[in-house]
Amino acid sequence: MSANVLMISEQSFKDFTVASANIDLKNVTQVIKMTQDRYIHPIVGTALYDKILDLILAGTIGQNANAVYKTLLDDYLTDTLFNYVLGELPMAMQYKFVNKGVVKRKSENITEPTFAELQSVSQYYKGYAEWYAERSINYLCANSTLYPEYLNPGSDVTTIQPVSNQYKVAINLGRGDYEDHRPYSERYQGNRYKKPF
């Protein structure tokens, strides 16, 4: 598979997202490619991912029997990819690799965001991307007979199996500084209890 096939164009990214019209296309192209490999590939699995890229490269994705792949791409994967790219761009746009090392971009007439603000913007769009990704997964599961590659992603060591759930949730394991042996009613139903320290 060609390493340079993009599922969305740089222009469509600028047209359908909040990205500025004067954004540097070099940065966008790199982030689109990296993002579709990192996030879209695991959603659809290796065989379906390669099939979509092959059809895009051949220019036949919307023709006759291939119309279902265009539906998947246009109605589900594109919105997912747009939002993941928006989630990855803040860091890619803020820092640049040059001869002297990594530098931070600076302009006289704009306020630079803090690192924490960049992370917040990134997480904001990744939240939307996860919603669209889950929608894509649900569509693929409900219509798996239309996409035989989804059901048979491959079996060699380079194969990426499709994920079944896109949401990532942290688990609270407690503070670990003391064990709370109180009954449930005391812990969670409003009965006041003072910690032993």
C-alpha positions as CSV (number, residue, x, y, z in Angstrom):
1,M,0.0,0.0,0.0
2,S,1.2,3.5,-0.8
3,A,2.4,5.3,2.2
4,N,1.1,8.6,0.8
5,V,-2.7,8.0,0.2
6,L,-4.9,10.3,2.2
7,M,-8.5,9.6,3.1
8,I,-9.3,13.3,3.2
9,S,-7.8,16.2,1.3
10,E,-6.1,19.1,2.9
11,Q,-8.6,21.4,1.2
12,S,-11.6,19.5,2.6
13,F,-10.0,19.6,6.0
14,K,-9.8,23.4,5.7
15,D,-13.3,23.7,4.2
16,F,-15.1,21.5,6.8
17,T,-13.4,22.2,10.1
18,V,-12.5,25.2,12.2
19,A,-9.0,25.3,10.8
20,S,-7.9,28.6,9.4
21,A,-7.8,28.9,5.6
22,N,-4.1,30.0,5.7
23,I,-2.9,26.9,7.7
24,D,0.3,25.4,6.4
25,L,-0.6,22.4,4.2
26,K,2.7,20.7,4.9
27,N,1.8,20.3,8.5
28,V,-1.8,19.3,7.8
29,T,-0.7,16.6,5.3
30,Q,1.7,15.0,7.8
31,V,-0.9,15.0,10.5
32,I,-3.6,13.6,8.3
33,K,-1.4,10.7,7.3
34,M,-0.2,10.0,10.8
35,T,-3.7,10.3,12.2
36,Q,-5.4,8.0,9.8
37,D,-2.7,5.4,10.4
38,R,-3.0,5.7,14.2
39,Y,-6.8,6.1,14.6
40,I,-8.7,5.0,11.5
41,H,-6.6,1.9,10.8
42,P,-7.6,0.3,14.2
43,I,-11.2,1.2,13.7
44,V,-11.6,-0.7,10.4
45,G,-8.8,-3.3,10.6
46,T,-6.0,-3.9,8.1
47,A,-7.9,-5.5,5.2
48,L,-10.6,-2.8,5.1
49,Y,-8.1,0.0,5.6
50,D,-6.0,-1.3,2.7
51,K,-9.2,-1.7,0.5
52,I,-10.3,1.9,1.1
53,L,-6.8,3.2,0.3
54,D,-6.6,1.1,-2.8
55,L,-9.9,2.4,-4.1
56,I,-8.9,6.0,-3.4
57,L,-5.6,5.5,-5.2
58,A,-7.4,3.9,-8.2
59,G,-10.1,6.6,-8.2
60,T,-12.8,4.0,-8.1
61,I,-14.2,4.3,-4.5
62,G,-17.6,5.6,-5.6
63,Q,-18.2,3.4,-8.6
64,N,-20.9,0.7,-8.6
65,A,-20.0,-2.1,-6.3
66,N,-17.6,0.2,-4.4
67,A,-20.3,2.6,-3.4
68,V,-20.6,1.1,0.1
69,Y,-16.9,2.0,0.7
70,K,-17.7,5.6,-0.3
71,T,-20.6,5.6,2.1
72,L,-18.4,4.4,5.0
73,L,-15.7,6.9,4.1
74,D,-18.0,9.9,3.6
75,D,-20.6,9.4,6.2
76,Y,-18.5,7.9,9.0
77,L,-14.7,7.9,8.7
78,T,-14.3,11.5,7.4
79,D,-15.8,13.2,10.4
80,T,-13.8,10.9,12.7
81,L,-10.6,11.8,10.9
82,F,-11.4,15.5,10.8
83,N,-11.7,15.6,14.6
84,Y,-8.7,13.4,15.3
85,V,-6.6,15.7,13.1
86,L,-7.9,18.7,15.0
87,G,-6.9,16.9,18.2
88,E,-3.3,16.2,16.9
89,L,-2.7,19.6,15.2
90,P,-2.1,21.8,18.3
91,M,1.2,20.2,19.1
92,A,2.3,19.8,15.5
93,M,1.6,23.5,14.7
94,Q,3.1,24.9,17.9
95,Y,6.5,23.2,17.8
96,K,8.9,22.9,14.8
97,F,12.0,20.8,14.2
98,V,14.9,22.9,12.8
99,N,18.7,22.5,12.6
100,K,19.2,23.9,16.1
101,G,16.6,21.7,17.7
102,V,12.9,21.9,18.6
103,V,11.6,25.5,18.6
104,K,8.3,27.0,19.6
105,R,6.5,29.2,17.0
106,K,6.0,32.7,18.0
107,S,4.2,35.7,16.6
108,E,4.1,39.3,17.7
109,N,0.4,39.9,17.2
110,I,-1.1,36.7,18.8
111,T,-1.1,35.3,22.3
112,E,0.6,32.0,22.7
113,P,-1.4,29.3,24.5
114,T,0.2,27.5,27.4
115,F,1.1,23.8,27.1
116,A,-1.9,23.0,29.3
117,E,-4.2,25.0,27.0
118,L,-2.9,23.1,24.0
119,Q,-3.6,19.8,25.7
120,S,-7.1,21.0,26.6
121,V,-7.8,21.9,23.0
122,S,-6.4,18.6,21.8
123,Q,-8.6,16.6,24.3
124,Y,-11.7,18.6,23.3
125,Y,-11.5,17.5,19.7
126,K,-10.4,14.0,20.5
127,G,-13.6,13.7,22.5
128,Y,-15.6,14.5,19.4
129,A,-13.4,12.1,17.4
130,E,-14.1,9.3,19.8
131,W,-17.8,9.9,19.5
132,Y,-17.6,9.7,15.7
133,A,-15.3,6.7,15.9
134,E,-17.8,4.9,18.1
135,R,-20.5,5.7,15.5
136,S,-18.3,4.3,12.8
137,I,-17.7,1.1,14.7
138,N,-21.5,0.7,15.4
139,Y,-22.2,1.2,11.7
140,L,-19.6,-1.4,10.7
141,C,-20.9,-3.9,13.2
142,A,-24.5,-3.4,12.0
143,N,-23.5,-3.7,8.3
144,S,-20.5,-6.1,8.5
145,T,-21.9,-8.2,5.6
146,L,-21.3,-5.3,3.3
147,Y,-17.6,-5.2,4.3
148,P,-16.1,-8.7,4.1
149,E,-12.7,-7.2,4.8
150,Y,-14.0,-6.0,8.2
151,L,-14.9,-9.5,9.2
152,N,-11.6,-10.9,7.8
153,P,-8.9,-8.3,8.6
154,G,-6.0,-10.8,8.1
155,S,-4.0,-13.1,10.3
156,D,-0.3,-12.3,9.9
157,V,1.7,-10.5,12.5
158,T,1.3,-7.1,10.8
159,T,-2.5,-7.3,10.9
160,I,-4.4,-4.8,13.0
161,Q,-7.7,-6.2,14.2
162,P,-10.6,-3.8,14.3
163,V,-11.4,-2.4,17.8
164,S,-14.9,-3.0,19.3
165,N,-15.1,0.1,21.4
166,Q,-13.4,3.5,20.9
167,Y,-14.1,5.1,24.3
168,K,-11.3,5.1,26.8
169,V,-12.3,5.6,30.5
170,A,-10.0,5.9,33.4
171,I,-10.6,3.7,36.4
172,N,-10.4,5.2,39.9
173,L,-8.5,2.8,42.1
174,G,-8.7,5.1,45.1
175,R,-6.0,7.1,46.9
176,G,-4.4,4.0,48.4
177,D,-3.4,5.8,51.6
178,Y,-6.0,4.0,53.8
179,E,-8.6,1.3,53.5
180,D,-12.1,2.3,54.0
181,H,-14.0,-0.5,55.7
182,R,-17.2,1.4,56.3
183,P,-20.4,0.0,55.1
184,Y,-21.8,1.2,51.8
185,S,-24.5,3.3,53.5
186,E,-21.9,5.3,55.4
187,R,-19.6,5.8,52.4
188,Y,-22.1,6.7,49.7
189,Q,-25.5,7.5,51.2
190,G,-24.7,10.8,52.9
191,N,-23.8,9.6,56.4
192,R,-20.9,11.7,57.6
193,Y,-17.7,10.0,58.5
194,K,-14.4,11.5,59.5
195,K,-11.3,10.0,58.0
196,P,-8.9,8.3,60.5
197,F,-6.2,10.9,59.9
